[in-house]
Amino acid sequence: MSEPKSARGATTRPNILDFLAAPLDSMPRLIVLFGREHVLADDAVRTIVERAVPDLGMRALNVDTVDAAAIERAGDVSAKLATLPFLADRRVVVMRGSIDLKKEDREAIVSAAADVPEHAVLVVDHAGRPSRPQGRKPKDEAAAIAAGTPRAVLLECALDARECERYIDGVAAHATVKIDADARAALAATEDVAEISNALARLALTTKRIRLADVRDYAVPARDVKLWDLADAVARRDAASALRLARDFAESPIGPLQWLAGDAQVVWELCSGTRSDEYARATGQNSWRIAKLTGAARQIAPAHALRNVEITMKALERCITGKRDGAQTLDEVIIRLCEKPK
């Protein structure tokens, strides 16, 4: 991957998947990793080491991994960086765990990174979540570490749903398995690379073609599976199936009523012109689930969608206040939601 011309004297911010697929032609002296995904950070470190020290036999002599918490002063890091590579072109120092350092300790890293020798590469793994997140801004901290070093690289170790689909394709191809489009979208909607990696690794052991049913346990929290089934039946206007599923909630109908009210709100928003990806991002909801409701939104007029919102909200309010029997109300709401628009 070629280095952006506009960034030759400043910090560059390549996409993490682009970087993993084709690292920069010119290896920078400082690379700072940040973001929630340890899996991507580990992939980045492995890619950097492979590029900087191609000879596997020379890596033990030319790659140091240090615990940031054990570094007492900038000179300790500088000494490791100053050591010349042995029968190799580059020396790599990987600093792990900087995410939990105090400000003054991070400043020691900044000091050491400011003068990395040409023969060395310093990788600062600032990925993950701080143990005490109050008031912390890891993205800004990572940028501050990189700011003092010319041509440093910042890599964000996090993916959105669309990038997760690309990541899934790469992992599936490496494992020589095929994955259906629905299965890919459902798994990508978790936006959790560690979960995706674990799911694909397990599924690749038992099948060569991954279908939606195979990833359901990973894409849908166990506590929500029955609620999703009920809501899907309502979205299909399959009253018989929905009423049968509702029997499982006879003792606790408030949960499914809240779920149906939420879906009614989503459908109304979508048929009124809101994009599914924008709505999912704004509300923090599962993007695959919201996208699935797009089909229901296309089959209903905004006025009827608004009527469904009013039906579910009134029913929910009456049940919460004890004015109506919950199980009976749930059945009535299901029947009304499954009615075809007039």
BALOBA-1460 file (C-alpha; in Angstrom, 3 decimals):
// residues 342
<rec num="1" residu="m" x="0.000" y="0.000" z="0.000"/>
<rec num="2" residu="s" x="1.518" y="3.298" z="-1.072"/>
<rec num="3" residu="e" x="1.982" y="6.045" z="1.456"/>
<rec num="4" residu="p" x="-0.401" y="9.014" z="1.011"/>
<rec num="5" residu="k" x="1.534" y="11.902" z="-0.526"/>
<rec num="6" residu="s" x="-0.214" y="14.453" z="1.667"/>
<rec num="7" residu="a" x="1.021" y="12.781" z="4.836"/>
<rec num="8" residu="r" x="4.747" y="12.370" z="4.249"/>
<rec num="9" residu="g" x="5.658" y="14.856" z="6.940"/>
<rec num="10" residu="a" x="2.746" y="14.186" z="9.277"/>
<rec num="11" residu="t" x="0.737" y="11.408" z="10.883"/>
<rec num="12" residu="t" x="-1.028" y="9.052" z="8.469"/>
<rec num="13" residu="r" x="-4.250" y="7.201" z="9.298"/>
<rec num="14" residu="p" x="-4.717" y="4.262" z="6.914"/>
<rec num="15" residu="n" x="-7.739" y="1.976" z="7.183"/>
<rec num="16" residu="i" x="-6.799" y="-1.027" z="9.324"/>
<rec num="17" residu="l" x="-8.040" y="-3.579" z="6.760"/>
<rec num="18" residu="d" x="-6.120" y="-1.862" z="3.957"/>
<rec num="19" residu="f" x="-3.022" y="-1.850" z="6.124"/>
<rec num="20" residu="l" x="-3.352" y="-5.566" z="6.958"/>
<rec num="21" residu="a" x="-3.859" y="-6.408" z="3.283"/>
<rec num="22" residu="a" x="-0.930" y="-4.302" z="2.045"/>
<rec num="23" residu="p" x="1.303" y="-2.546" z="4.607"/>
<rec num="24" residu="l" x="2.918" y="0.778" z="3.734"/>
<rec num="25" residu="d" x="5.710" y="0.575" z="1.167"/>
<rec num="26" residu="s" x="7.994" y="2.512" z="3.512"/>
<rec num="27" residu="m" x="7.925" y="1.175" z="7.073"/>
<rec num="28" residu="p" x="7.389" y="4.090" z="9.485"/>
<rec num="29" residu="r" x="9.424" y="4.470" z="12.650"/>
<rec num="30" residu="l" x="6.345" y="4.789" z="14.888"/>
<rec num="31" residu="i" x="2.988" y="3.007" z="14.636"/>
<rec num="32" residu="v" x="0.334" y="3.642" z="17.291"/>
<rec num="33" residu="l" x="-2.642" y="1.302" z="17.596"/>
<rec num="34" residu="f" x="-5.903" y="2.330" z="19.241"/>
<rec num="35" residu="g" x="-9.517" y="1.152" z="19.295"/>
<rec num="36" residu="r" x="-11.516" y="-1.495" z="21.096"/>
<rec num="37" residu="e" x="-10.487" y="-4.595" z="19.112"/>
<rec num="38" residu="h" x="-7.516" y="-6.523" z="20.533"/>
<rec num="39" residu="v" x="-7.825" y="-9.049" z="17.688"/>
<rec num="40" residu="l" x="-7.114" y="-6.371" z="15.087"/>
<rec num="41" residu="a" x="-4.284" y="-4.954" z="17.195"/>
<rec num="42" residu="d" x="-2.676" y="-8.399" z="17.358"/>
<rec num="43" residu="d" x="-3.118" y="-8.794" z="13.593"/>
<rec num="44" residu="a" x="-1.481" y="-5.406" z="13.058"/>
<rec num="45" residu="v" x="1.507" y="-6.267" z="15.270"/>
<rec num="46" residu="r" x="1.993" y="-9.576" z="13.461"/>
<rec num="47" residu="t" x="1.817" y="-7.844" z="10.064"/>
<rec num="48" residu="i" x="4.337" y="-5.178" z="11.106"/>
<rec num="49" residu="v" x="6.784" y="-7.752" z="12.467"/>
<rec num="50" residu="e" x="6.502" y="-9.907" z="9.340"/>
<rec num="51" residu="r" x="7.166" y="-6.884" z="7.125"/>
<rec num="52" residu="a" x="9.995" y="-5.419" z="9.186"/>
<rec num="53" residu="v" x="11.777" y="-8.729" z="9.903"/>
<rec num="54" residu="p" x="10.833" y="-11.144" z="7.086"/>
<rec num="55" residu="d" x="13.269" y="-13.862" z="8.206"/>
<rec num="56" residu="l" x="11.447" y="-15.894" z="10.859"/>
<rec num="57" residu="g" x="14.736" y="-17.153" z="12.259"/>
<rec num="58" residu="m" x="15.911" y="-13.609" z="13.006"/>
<rec num="59" residu="r" x="12.803" y="-12.402" z="14.846"/>
<rec num="60" residu="a" x="13.817" y="-13.652" z="18.281"/>
<rec num="61" residu="l" x="16.936" y="-11.499" z="18.025"/>
<rec num="62" residu="n" x="15.295" y="-8.420" z="16.515"/>
<rec num="63" residu="v" x="11.854" y="-8.125" z="18.089"/>
<rec num="64" residu="d" x="11.333" y="-6.980" z="21.689"/>
<rec num="65" residu="t" x="7.950" y="-6.911" z="23.421"/>
<rec num="66" residu="v" x="7.784" y="-4.778" z="26.556"/>
<rec num="67" residu="d" x="5.090" y="-4.068" z="29.124"/>
<rec num="68" residu="a" x="4.392" y="-0.337" z="29.183"/>
<rec num="69" residu="a" x="3.631" y="-0.488" z="32.900"/>
<rec num="70" residu="a" x="7.160" y="-1.769" z="33.578"/>
<rec num="71" residu="i" x="8.875" y="1.154" z="31.830"/>
<rec num="72" residu="e" x="10.217" y="3.595" z="34.416"/>
<rec num="73" residu="r" x="11.690" y="6.226" z="32.099"/>
<rec num="74" residu="a" x="11.908" y="7.098" z="28.430"/>
<rec num="75" residu="g" x="15.568" y="6.091" z="28.345"/>
<rec num="76" residu="d" x="14.622" y="2.429" z="28.853"/>
<rec num="77" residu="v" x="12.675" y="2.439" z="25.602"/>
<rec num="78" residu="s" x="15.280" y="4.512" z="23.794"/>
<rec num="79" residu="a" x="17.997" y="2.015" z="24.748"/>
<rec num="80" residu="k" x="16.063" y="-0.855" z="23.202"/>
<rec num="81" residu="l" x="15.425" y="1.166" z="20.076"/>
<rec num="82" residu="a" x="19.081" y="2.176" z="19.812"/>
<rec num="83" residu="t" x="20.258" y="-1.457" z="19.718"/>
<rec num="84" residu="l" x="21.287" y="-2.257" z="16.168"/>
<rec num="85" residu="p" x="19.465" y="-5.077" z="14.346"/>
<rec num="86" residu="f" x="21.300" y="-8.401" z="14.087"/>
<rec num="87" residu="l" x="21.540" y="-9.730" z="10.526"/>
<rec num="88" residu="a" x="18.382" y="-7.828" z="9.623"/>
<rec num="89" residu="d" x="17.424" y="-4.428" z="8.285"/>
<rec num="90" residu="r" x="15.091" y="-3.390" z="11.089"/>
<rec num="91" residu="r" x="14.583" y="-3.818" z="14.798"/>
<rec num="92" residu="v" x="11.025" y="-3.826" z="16.226"/>
<rec num="93" residu="v" x="10.029" y="-2.820" z="19.740"/>
<rec num="94" residu="v" x="6.384" y="-3.546" z="20.633"/>
<rec num="95" residu="m" x="5.057" y="-1.739" z="23.684"/>
<rec num="96" residu="r" x="1.930" y="-3.361" z="25.094"/>
<rec num="97" residu="g" x="-0.591" y="-2.045" z="27.606"/>
<rec num="98" residu="s" x="-0.159" y="1.718" z="27.283"/>
<rec num="99" residu="i" x="-3.950" y="2.122" z="27.540"/>
<rec num="100" residu="d" x="-3.786" y="2.043" z="31.350"/>
<rec num="101" residu="l" x="-0.825" y="4.373" z="31.811"/>
<rec num="102" residu="k" x="-1.192" y="7.705" z="33.580"/>
<rec num="103" residu="k" x="-0.611" y="10.917" z="31.667"/>
<rec num="104" residu="e" x="2.958" y="11.404" z="32.870"/>
<rec num="105" residu="d" x="3.853" y="7.840" z="31.875"/>
<rec num="106" residu="r" x="2.362" y="8.337" z="28.417"/>
<rec num="107" residu="e" x="4.502" y="11.452" z="28.082"/>
<rec num="108" residu="a" x="7.581" y="9.262" z="28.615"/>
<rec num="109" residu="i" x="6.505" y="7.232" z="25.585"/>
<rec num="110" residu="v" x="6.065" y="10.425" z="23.572"/>
<rec num="111" residu="s" x="9.591" y="11.436" z="24.539"/>
<rec num="112" residu="a" x="11.057" y="8.080" z="23.510"/>
<rec num="113" residu="a" x="9.081" y="8.006" z="20.246"/>
<rec num="114" residu="a" x="10.284" y="11.445" z="19.208"/>
<rec num="115" residu="d" x="13.707" y="10.135" z="18.183"/>
<rec num="116" residu="v" x="13.288" y="6.572" z="16.886"/>
<rec num="117" residu="p" x="16.411" y="5.596" z="14.900"/>
<rec num="118" residu="e" x="16.091" y="4.819" z="11.192"/>
<rec num="119" residu="h" x="16.848" y="1.139" z="11.819"/>
<rec num="120" residu="a" x="14.003" y="0.728" z="14.345"/>
<rec num="121" residu="v" x="10.214" y="0.508" z="14.450"/>
<rec num="122" residu="l" x="8.327" y="1.318" z="17.636"/>
<rec num="123" residu="v" x="4.803" y="-0.103" z="17.891"/>
<rec num="124" residu="v" x="2.698" y="1.331" z="20.715"/>
<rec num="125" residu="d" x="-0.333" y="-0.870" z="21.384"/>
<rec num="126" residu="h" x="-2.830" y="1.589" z="22.873"/>
<rec num="127" residu="a" x="-5.798" y="-0.603" z="21.876"/>
<rec num="128" residu="g" x="-8.536" y="-1.892" z="24.131"/>
<rec num="129" residu="r" x="-10.586" y="-0.231" z="26.832"/>
<rec num="130" residu="p" x="-9.000" y="1.477" z="29.856"/>
<rec num="131" residu="s" x="-9.729" y="-0.154" z="33.212"/>
<rec num="132" residu="r" x="-10.847" y="3.260" z="34.486"/>
<rec num="133" residu="p" x="-12.507" y="4.948" z="31.502"/>
<rec num="134" residu="q" x="-13.825" y="8.035" z="33.324"/>
<rec num="135" residu="g" x="-12.611" y="11.137" z="31.524"/>
<rec num="136" residu="r" x="-10.343" y="9.152" z="29.218"/>
<rec num="137" residu="k" x="-10.140" y="9.729" z="25.463"/>
<rec num="138" residu="p" x="-7.939" y="6.912" z="24.099"/>
<rec num="139" residu="k" x="-8.216" y="8.151" z="20.507"/>
<rec num="140" residu="d" x="-6.853" y="11.563" z="21.474"/>
<rec num="141" residu="e" x="-4.179" y="9.941" z="23.645"/>
<rec num="142" residu="a" x="-3.013" y="7.789" z="20.724"/>
<rec num="143" residu="a" x="-2.895" y="10.846" z="18.475"/>
<rec num="144" residu="a" x="-0.812" y="12.682" z="21.089"/>
<rec num="145" residu="i" x="1.689" y="9.815" z="21.219"/>
<rec num="146" residu="a" x="2.037" y="9.894" z="17.429"/>
<rec num="147" residu="a" x="2.100" y="13.678" z="17.050"/>
<rec num="148" residu="g" x="5.751" y="14.211" z="17.985"/>
<rec num="149" residu="t" x="7.188" y="11.743" z="15.457"/>
<rec num="150" residu="p" x="7.421" y="12.604" z="11.733"/>
<rec num="151" residu="r" x="5.510" y="10.254" z="9.410"/>
<rec num="152" residu="a" x="4.028" y="8.281" z="12.304"/>
<rec num="153" residu="v" x="1.064" y="6.016" z="11.575"/>
<rec num="154" residu="l" x="-2.175" y="5.785" z="13.557"/>
<rec num="155" residu="l" x="-4.192" y="2.591" z="13.123"/>
<rec num="156" residu="e" x="-7.722" y="2.404" z="14.519"/>
<rec num="157" residu="c" x="-8.487" y="-1.163" z="15.556"/>
<rec num="158" residu="a" x="-12.264" y="-1.094" z="15.153"/>
<rec num="159" residu="l" x="-14.692" y="-1.836" z="12.317"/>
<rec num="160" residu="d" x="-18.219" y="-0.775" z="11.469"/>
<rec num="161" residu="a" x="-20.756" y="-3.266" z="10.084"/>
<rec num="162" residu="r" x="-19.714" y="-2.732" z="6.453"/>
<rec num="163" residu="e" x="-16.035" y="-3.186" z="7.242"/>
<rec num="164" residu="c" x="-16.915" y="-6.272" z="9.308"/>
<rec num="165" residu="e" x="-18.449" y="-7.827" z="6.180"/>
<rec num="166" residu="r" x="-15.165" y="-7.274" z="4.364"/>
<rec num="167" residu="y" x="-13.289" y="-8.761" z="7.318"/>
<rec num="168" residu="i" x="-15.600" y="-11.795" z="7.314"/>
<rec num="169" residu="d" x="-14.975" y="-12.399" z="3.609"/>
<rec num="170" residu="g" x="-11.240" y="-12.404" z="4.243"/>
<rec num="171" residu="v" x="-11.441" y="-14.812" z="7.180"/>
<rec num="172" residu="a" x="-13.853" y="-17.098" z="5.332"/>
<rec num="173" residu="a" x="-11.601" y="-17.203" z="2.273"/>
<rec num="174" residu="h" x="-8.594" y="-18.063" z="4.451"/>
<rec num="175" residu="a" x="-10.597" y="-20.869" z="6.085"/>
<rec num="176" residu="t" x="-11.840" y="-22.031" z="2.635"/>
<rec num="177" residu="v" x="-15.505" y="-21.784" z="3.621"/>
<rec num="178" residu="k" x="-18.372" y="-19.990" z="1.874"/>
<rec num="179" residu="i" x="-20.770" y="-17.732" z="3.750"/>
<rec num="180" residu="d" x="-24.241" y="-16.710" z="2.569"/>
<rec num="181" residu="a" x="-24.996" y="-12.993" z="2.256"/>
<rec num="182" residu="d" x="-27.632" y="-13.039" z="5.030"/>
<rec num="183" residu="a" x="-25.274" y="-14.884" z="7.353"/>
<rec num="184" residu="r" x="-22.489" y="-12.408" z="6.612"/>
<rec num="185" residu="a" x="-24.717" y="-9.394" z="7.269"/>
<rec num="186" residu="a" x="-26.079" y="-10.861" z="10.506"/>
<rec num="187" residu="l" x="-22.631" y="-11.652" z="11.859"/>
<rec num="188" residu="a" x="-21.212" y="-8.297" z="10.741"/>
<rec num="189" residu="a" x="-23.979" y="-6.447" z="12.574"/>
<rec num="190" residu="t" x="-22.418" y="-7.474" z="15.887"/>
<rec num="191" residu="e" x="-19.466" y="-5.164" z="15.025"/>
<rec num="192" residu="d" x="-17.366" y="-7.342" z="17.327"/>
<rec num="193" residu="v" x="-14.259" y="-8.708" z="15.622"/>
<rec num="194" residu="a" x="-13.379" y="-11.079" z="18.466"/>
<rec num="195" residu="e" x="-16.863" y="-12.600" z="18.399"/>
<rec num="196" residu="i" x="-16.800" y="-12.823" z="14.609"/>
<rec num="197" residu="s" x="-13.397" y="-14.533" z="14.627"/>
<rec num="198" residu="n" x="-14.505" y="-17.063" z="17.245"/>
<rec num="199" residu="a" x="-17.763" y="-17.771" z="15.404"/>
<rec num="200" residu="l" x="-16.062" y="-18.345" z="12.052"/>
<rec num="201" residu="a" x="-13.337" y="-20.520" z="13.597"/>
<rec num="202" residu="r" x="-15.930" y="-22.789" z="15.237"/>
<rec num="203" residu="l" x="-18.232" y="-22.953" z="12.241"/>
<rec num="204" residu="a" x="-15.365" y="-23.735" z="9.857"/>
<rec num="205" residu="l" x="-14.774" y="-26.936" z="11.829"/>
<rec num="206" residu="t" x="-18.248" y="-28.280" z="11.050"/>
<rec num="207" residu="t" x="-19.337" y="-26.837" z="7.693"/>
<rec num="208" residu="k" x="-18.002" y="-25.570" z="4.390"/>
<rec num="209" residu="r" x="-20.994" y="-23.305" z="3.782"/>
<rec num="210" residu="i" x="-22.180" y="-21.001" z="6.546"/>
<rec num="211" residu="r" x="-25.878" y="-20.099" z="6.466"/>
<rec num="212" residu="l" x="-27.975" y="-17.651" z="8.458"/>
<rec num="213" residu="a" x="-29.188" y="-20.377" z="10.814"/>
<rec num="214" residu="d" x="-25.559" y="-21.240" z="11.622"/>
<rec num="215" residu="v" x="-24.694" y="-17.731" z="12.854"/>
<rec num="216" residu="r" x="-27.921" y="-17.017" z="14.701"/>
<rec num="217" residu="d" x="-26.503" y="-17.930" z="18.119"/>
<rec num="218" residu="y" x="-23.712" y="-15.409" z="17.551"/>
<rec num="219" residu="a" x="-25.808" y="-12.634" z="15.982"/>
<rec num="220" residu="v" x="-28.723" y="-12.792" z="18.411"/>
<rec num="221" residu="p" x="-28.320" y="-12.675" z="22.221"/>
<rec num="222" residu="a" x="-29.817" y="-15.835" z="23.740"/>
<rec num="223" residu="r" x="-32.296" y="-13.843" z="25.853"/>
<rec num="224" residu="d" x="-33.681" y="-12.170" z="22.707"/>
<rec num="225" residu="v" x="-34.079" y="-15.166" z="20.376"/>
<rec num="226" residu="k" x="-37.769" y="-15.755" z="21.170"/>
<rec num="227" residu="l" x="-38.510" y="-12.038" z="21.009"/>
<rec num="228" residu="w" x="-36.929" y="-11.843" z="17.558"/>
<rec num="229" residu="d" x="-38.972" y="-14.861" z="16.429"/>
<rec num="230" residu="l" x="-42.177" y="-13.255" z="17.671"/>
<rec num="231" residu="a" x="-41.393" y="-9.909" z="16.038"/>
<rec num="232" residu="d" x="-40.430" y="-11.610" z="12.751"/>
<rec num="233" residu="a" x="-43.777" y="-13.436" z="12.679"/>
<rec num="234" residu="v" x="-45.602" y="-10.148" z="13.248"/>
<rec num="235" residu="a" x="-43.546" y="-8.462" z="10.496"/>
<rec num="236" residu="r" x="-44.668" y="-11.267" z="8.129"/>
<rec num="237" residu="r" x="-48.256" y="-10.774" z="9.376"/>
<rec num="238" residu="d" x="-48.303" y="-14.433" z="10.363"/>
<rec num="239" residu="a" x="-50.772" y="-14.087" z="13.239"/>
<rec num="240" residu="a" x="-51.056" y="-17.835" z="13.896"/>
<rec num="241" residu="s" x="-47.302" y="-18.262" z="14.412"/>
<rec num="242" residu="a" x="-47.046" y="-15.041" z="16.440"/>
<rec num="243" residu="l" x="-49.887" y="-16.051" z="18.776"/>
<rec num="244" residu="r" x="-48.310" y="-19.465" z="19.271"/>
<rec num="245" residu="l" x="-44.972" y="-17.866" z="20.160"/>
<rec num="246" residu="a" x="-46.743" y="-15.425" z="22.504"/>
<rec num="247" residu="r" x="-47.743" y="-18.316" z="24.759"/>
<rec num="248" residu="d" x="-44.160" y="-18.468" z="25.988"/>
<rec num="249" residu="f" x="-44.602" y="-14.939" z="27.376"/>
<rec num="250" residu="a" x="-47.898" y="-15.473" z="29.209"/>
<rec num="251" residu="e" x="-46.192" y="-14.800" z="32.558"/>
<rec num="252" residu="s" x="-44.114" y="-11.854" z="31.313"/>
<rec num="253" residu="p" x="-45.880" y="-10.039" z="28.453"/>
<rec num="254" residu="i" x="-44.326" y="-6.615" z="29.092"/>
<rec num="255" residu="g" x="-41.051" y="-7.572" z="27.383"/>
<rec num="256" residu="p" x="-42.617" y="-8.599" z="24.064"/>
<rec num="257" residu="l" x="-44.957" y="-5.602" z="24.140"/>
<rec num="258" residu="q" x="-41.921" y="-3.322" z="24.526"/>
<rec num="259" residu="w" x="-40.197" y="-5.155" z="21.685"/>
<rec num="260" residu="l" x="-43.203" y="-4.835" z="19.349"/>
<rec num="261" residu="a" x="-43.553" y="-1.161" z="20.247"/>
<rec num="262" residu="g" x="-39.885" y="-0.635" z="19.404"/>
<rec num="263" residu="d" x="-40.279" y="-2.398" z="16.057"/>
<rec num="264" residu="a" x="-43.380" y="-0.346" z="15.259"/>
<rec num="265" residu="q" x="-41.377" y="2.816" z="15.910"/>
<rec num="266" residu="v" x="-38.562" y="1.609" z="13.636"/>
<rec num="267" residu="v" x="-40.944" y="0.716" z="10.797"/>
<rec num="268" residu="w" x="-42.590" y="4.129" z="11.058"/>
<rec num="269" residu="e" x="-39.212" y="5.872" z="10.921"/>
<rec num="270" residu="l" x="-38.095" y="3.813" z="7.924"/>
<rec num="271" residu="c" x="-41.256" y="4.235" z="5.882"/>
<rec num="272" residu="s" x="-41.062" y="7.964" z="6.606"/>
<rec num="273" residu="g" x="-37.726" y="8.148" z="4.823"/>
<rec num="274" residu="t" x="-35.065" y="7.425" z="7.463"/>
<rec num="275" residu="r" x="-32.223" y="5.177" z="6.240"/>
<rec num="276" residu="s" x="-31.831" y="1.920" z="8.141"/>
<rec num="277" residu="d" x="-28.062" y="2.301" z="8.652"/>
<rec num="278" residu="e" x="-28.456" y="5.857" z="9.933"/>
<rec num="279" residu="y" x="-31.220" y="4.824" z="12.335"/>
<rec num="280" residu="a" x="-29.212" y="1.868" z="13.646"/>
<rec num="281" residu="r" x="-26.169" y="4.062" z="14.183"/>
<rec num="282" residu="a" x="-28.156" y="6.817" z="15.904"/>
<rec num="283" residu="t" x="-29.976" y="4.441" z="18.270"/>
<rec num="284" residu="g" x="-27.210" y="1.907" z="18.833"/>
<rec num="285" residu="q" x="-29.442" y="-0.948" z="17.662"/>
<rec num="286" residu="n" x="-28.441" y="-4.030" z="15.678"/>
<rec num="287" residu="s" x="-27.994" y="-2.877" z="12.070"/>
<rec num="288" residu="w" x="-28.953" y="-6.245" z="10.596"/>
<rec num="289" residu="r" x="-32.196" y="-6.306" z="12.553"/>
<rec num="290" residu="i" x="-33.080" y="-2.757" z="11.494"/>
<rec num="291" residu="a" x="-32.264" y="-3.551" z="7.860"/>
<rec num="292" residu="k" x="-34.583" y="-6.576" z="7.991"/>
<rec num="293" residu="l" x="-37.458" y="-4.280" z="8.984"/>
<rec num="294" residu="t" x="-36.925" y="-2.295" z="5.792"/>
<rec num="295" residu="g" x="-39.009" y="-4.875" z="3.921"/>
<rec num="296" residu="a" x="-41.941" y="-4.383" z="6.311"/>
<rec num="297" residu="a" x="-41.583" y="-0.612" z="5.997"/>
<rec num="298" residu="r" x="-41.886" y="-0.806" z="2.213"/>
<rec num="299" residu="q" x="-45.247" y="-2.558" z="2.483"/>
<rec num="300" residu="i" x="-46.959" y="-0.017" z="4.695"/>
<rec num="301" residu="a" x="-47.972" y="3.630" z="4.417"/>
<rec num="302" residu="p" x="-46.655" y="6.101" z="6.999"/>
<rec num="303" residu="a" x="-50.201" y="6.671" z="8.336"/>
<rec num="304" residu="h" x="-50.688" y="2.949" z="9.002"/>
<rec num="305" residu="a" x="-47.207" y="2.703" z="10.510"/>
<rec num="306" residu="l" x="-48.039" y="5.576" z="12.863"/>
<rec num="307" residu="r" x="-51.286" y="3.797" z="13.790"/>
<rec num="308" residu="n" x="-49.201" y="0.739" z="14.796"/>
<rec num="309" residu="v" x="-46.975" y="2.905" z="16.973"/>
<rec num="310" residu="e" x="-50.047" y="4.296" z="18.765"/>
<rec num="311" residu="i" x="-51.547" y="0.820" z="19.227"/>
<rec num="312" residu="t" x="-48.408" y="-0.653" z="20.781"/>
<rec num="313" residu="m" x="-47.620" y="2.343" z="22.976"/>
<rec num="314" residu="k" x="-51.162" y="2.554" z="24.400"/>
<rec num="315" residu="a" x="-51.225" y="-1.187" z="25.058"/>
<rec num="316" residu="l" x="-47.834" y="-1.052" z="26.767"/>
<rec num="317" residu="e" x="-48.886" y="1.871" z="28.953"/>
<rec num="318" residu="r" x="-52.103" y="0.122" z="30.051"/>
<rec num="319" residu="c" x="-50.242" y="-3.048" z="30.965"/>
<rec num="320" residu="i" x="-47.524" y="-1.248" z="32.898"/>
<rec num="321" residu="t" x="-50.121" y="0.714" z="34.890"/>
<rec num="322" residu="g" x="-52.144" y="-2.445" z="35.557"/>
<rec num="323" residu="k" x="-55.227" y="-1.304" z="33.643"/>
<rec num="324" residu="r" x="-55.202" y="-4.336" z="31.327"/>
<rec num="325" residu="d" x="-54.255" y="-7.996" z="31.546"/>
<rec num="326" residu="g" x="-50.857" y="-8.330" z="29.895"/>
<rec num="327" residu="a" x="-51.234" y="-11.705" z="28.156"/>
<rec num="328" residu="q" x="-54.625" y="-10.811" z="26.692"/>
<rec num="329" residu="t" x="-53.370" y="-7.428" z="25.556"/>
<rec num="330" residu="l" x="-50.355" y="-9.012" z="23.852"/>
<rec num="331" residu="d" x="-52.665" y="-11.297" z="21.857"/>
<rec num="332" residu="e" x="-54.850" y="-8.360" z="20.854"/>
<rec num="333" residu="v" x="-51.855" y="-6.286" z="19.764"/>
<rec num="334" residu="i" x="-50.510" y="-9.159" z="17.668"/>
<rec num="335" residu="i" x="-53.829" y="-9.570" z="15.873"/>
<rec num="336" residu="r" x="-54.095" y="-5.856" z="15.141"/>
<rec num="337" residu="l" x="-50.492" y="-5.563" z="13.926"/>
<rec num="338" residu="c" x="-51.005" y="-8.526" z="11.601"/>
<rec num="339" residu="e" x="-54.007" y="-6.909" z="9.925"/>
<rec num="340" residu="k" x="-53.405" y="-5.943" z="6.314"/>
<rec num="341" residu="p" x="-53.442" y="-2.190" z="5.739"/>
<rec num="342" residu="k" x="-56.720" y="-0.960" z="4.332"/>
